[in-house]
Amino acid sequence: MTETPVSPDFSAIAGSNDRIREGFLRRAGLSQAQIDEALLAERETGQQLDQILIQKNMLGESKCLELFSEFLGLEFRKSLDGANVPGDFIQHVPVQFARTHGLVAIEEDGAVVKVATNRPLEVQPMDDLATMLGREVEAVLAIRSEVANLINRAYRHKADGVDEALQDVKDTDIVSIAENIQESEDLLDANKAPVIKLVNMLLFQALKLRASDIHLQPYADRVQVRMRIDGVLYDMESIPKRAQEAIVSRVKVMGKMDIAERRLPQDGRAAIRIGDGDVDVRISTVPVAGGERIVFRILDKTSKVYSLDQIGLEEEELRSIERYINYSHGIIFVTGPTGSGKTTTLYACLDAINAPDLNILTIEDPVEYNLDGISQVQVNTKKGLTFAAGLRSFLRQDPDVMMVGEVRDAETADIAIRAALTGHLVFSTVHTNDSASTITRLIDIGLEPYLVSSSLLLVIAQRLLRTICPNCKETVEPDQKQRYVLEDLKLTPDQFPDGKLWVGKGCDECFNSGFAGRTAIYEVMPIDPAIQNQVVTKATASEIKRGAIERGLGTLRMNGVKKLLQGLTTPDEVVRVTQLDVV
């Protein structure tokens, strides 16, 4: 029986002669031209072979790591969900080191610590890590987004240096911040002026806490930092009032806005970097009493693209969506309010059908994730690149599948519908309350009912439900208030195990909210012949929905009740999210 290697023999590839590496690349299925290109790039740039293969799209990251796993005799894990980072690692390894080198401990096995990495050929950081921990380390390969997400979770409650940065903020710092900013700012660079460091640390903290937005709200005596986590705003640090002007100026410099203009709202964008991960930040400033209010919208490009079976779909809904996304033409709409996970669902659909024999184009505002093999275009209204203009130009690009970020007006809707009728599969989003309302909205904005009827394939309505924190989850007897809520959901306590409900009592992990993370609930409505007839006769949304329910449509509330009975969420949360979904 062979022993599990504690330190892999990287010399098999790293530093070996070209013949060994060439044989390895041929085994990976690369052509001779690709092999020559990869080896030349390795010699000229000094980059590791695995990074070159991924960057040049010769191999997908997962496929590349599987090959190195087999060649080096290392374990490869597709997912790090459920991995617990040992406290020893968090205590002894600075977050900057973990992020920069993409290393995170996932378990302890006696005297050996298993460490996830997405860079199989980088030896030095592993040696440095073994020294920091004073123990032997064993590499386990995992994709970059999984490693980054686990690092975020592990360090979420470790002190960020925000308080330390606050102590250094002085009024005189206003002058020092208006310096030239690099195209992509690295949040982990500590050699910055105090105000710059403060803003960077706030952004870094938000990323660790999985926040989607940061609010800087001015009051008479302070600037209140608030973060939106899992759709709910939480108060964080308060920043002294004296630092307000410096922070506003710094943020405006980051977003390439006018520092002198304080009376009008402004919008800006910034690209920031954490280690080797990119994050896009949209910035909005609005003048209010007491100063200027700032909101950051954070789009973490290192977040993984979820597959259809990971986004909370029930088996029947999953089958229905998989059927329609493989049609050759037609239009599929995903609907819901802002922040309900529509883009995640669209990306999951595109990822499921992405193949070399399909030409897939997207126009988005903004591009939230980068998908290999798909051409993604960013809306630029100042230059005239709107959704409608982009969609019109796509039709000259020989597309098979198109994704339009949002149908906002009659022109975009008309082009999308006509593209679906002329042999293209189109995906898009629209802001309506439920699936049936989407049909009537399209007609209301000016589309002919016969066009909607003949082109529409499927409408997916969705919301995000907060899930109970696994760290403080417990069962309780329902009180009178909870019984009223259950009654509203047409449920009784005896439908739950032992007549008890699952709740989160609140802990440090979940900010005492009792919730951690979210799952989606869906209403998947195929456009069957009965609905097509109703569309042509201009039936109301409630008539369309009532008929669909009679034929088996599961509404958002019904889907939420299923999640509730599975012990994933609470009755209050289901009612909060599905208030408008009562037929």
FENPEVEN-V863442 format. One record per backbone hydrogen bond with DSSP energy under -1.0 kcal/mol. NH is the residue of the N-H (numbers start at 0). CO is the residue of the C=O. If there is no record, write none. Layout:
# FENPEVEN-V863442
nh | co
NH | CO
NH | CO
This chain:
# FENPEVEN-V863442
nh | co
9 | 7
11 | 8
12 | 9
13 | 9
15 | 12
20 | 16
21 | 17
22 | 18
23 | 19
24 | 20
25 | 21
26 | 22
27 | 23
28 | 25
29 | 24
34 | 30
35 | 31
36 | 32
37 | 33
38 | 34
39 | 35
40 | 36
41 | 37
42 | 38
43 | 39
44 | 40
45 | 41
51 | 47
52 | 48
53 | 49
54 | 50
55 | 51
56 | 53
57 | 52
58 | 52
63 | 59
64 | 60
65 | 61
66 | 62
67 | 63
68 | 64
69 | 65
70 | 66
71 | 67
73 | 68
76 | 140
82 | 79
89 | 85
90 | 86
91 | 87
92 | 88
97 | 93
98 | 94
99 | 95
100 | 96
102 | 97
103 | 115
105 | 113
106 | 113
108 | 111
111 | 108
112 | 135
113 | 106
114 | 137
115 | 103
116 | 139
121 | 118
126 | 122
127 | 123
128 | 124
129 | 125
130 | 126
131 | 127
132 | 128
133 | 129
134 | 129
137 | 112
139 | 114
140 | 74
141 | 116
146 | 142
147 | 143
148 | 144
149 | 145
150 | 146
151 | 147
152 | 148
153 | 149
154 | 150
157 | 154
164 | 160
165 | 161
166 | 162
168 | 165
172 | 169
173 | 170
176 | 172
178 | 176
184 | 270
186 | 272
188 | 185
191 | 189
196 | 192
197 | 193
198 | 194
199 | 195
200 | 196
201 | 197
202 | 198
203 | 199
204 | 200
205 | 201
206 | 202
207 | 203
208 | 204
209 | 206
210 | 205
211 | 227
213 | 295
214 | 225
215 | 293
216 | 223
218 | 221
222 | 238
223 | 216
224 | 236
225 | 214
226 | 233
227 | 212
228 | 231
231 | 228
233 | 226
235 | 224
238 | 222
242 | 239
243 | 240
246 | 242
247 | 243
248 | 244
249 | 245
250 | 246
251 | 247
252 | 248
253 | 249
254 | 250
255 | 252
256 | 251
265 | 284
267 | 282
269 | 280
271 | 278
272 | 184
273 | 276
276 | 273
278 | 271
279 | 298
280 | 269
281 | 296
282 | 267
283 | 294
284 | 265
285 | 292
287 | 290
290 | 287
292 | 285
293 | 215
294 | 283
295 | 213
296 | 281
297 | 211
298 | 279
300 | 277
302 | 299
309 | 306
317 | 313
318 | 314
319 | 315
320 | 316
321 | 317
322 | 318
323 | 319
324 | 320
326 | 323
329 | 423
330 | 454
331 | 425
332 | 457
333 | 427
334 | 459
335 | 429
339 | 336
344 | 340
345 | 341
346 | 342
347 | 343
348 | 344
349 | 345
350 | 346
351 | 347
352 | 348
353 | 349
357 | 354
360 | 400
361 | 374
362 | 402
363 | 376
373 | 370
374 | 359
376 | 361
378 | 363
379 | 384
383 | 380
384 | 379
385 | 383
389 | 385
390 | 386
391 | 387
392 | 388
393 | 389
394 | 390
395 | 392
396 | 393
399 | 358
400 | 358
401 | 424
402 | 360
403 | 426
404 | 362
406 | 428
412 | 408
413 | 409
414 | 410
415 | 411
416 | 412
417 | 413
418 | 414
419 | 415
420 | 416
421 | 417
423 | 418
424 | 399
425 | 329
426 | 401
427 | 331
429 | 333
431 | 429
439 | 435
440 | 436
441 | 437
442 | 438
443 | 439
444 | 440
445 | 442
446 | 441
451 | 447
452 | 448
453 | 449
454 | 450
455 | 451
456 | 330
457 | 330
458 | 524
459 | 332
460 | 522
461 | 334
462 | 520
464 | 518
466 | 516
467 | 567
468 | 513
473 | 502
475 | 500
482 | 478
483 | 479
484 | 480
485 | 481
486 | 482
487 | 483
488 | 484
489 | 486
490 | 485
494 | 491
495 | 492
498 | 495
499 | 496
500 | 475
502 | 473
504 | 471
510 | 507
511 | 506
512 | 509
515 | 466
518 | 464
520 | 462
522 | 460
524 | 458
526 | 456
527 | 525
531 | 527
532 | 528
533 | 529
534 | 530
535 | 531
536 | 532
537 | 534
538 | 533
543 | 539
544 | 540
545 | 541
546 | 542
547 | 543
548 | 544
549 | 545
550 | 546
551 | 548
552 | 547
558 | 554
559 | 555
560 | 556
561 | 557
562 | 558
563 | 559
564 | 560
565 | 561
566 | 563
567 | 562
573 | 569
574 | 570
575 | 571
576 | 572
577 | 573
580 | 577
581 | 579
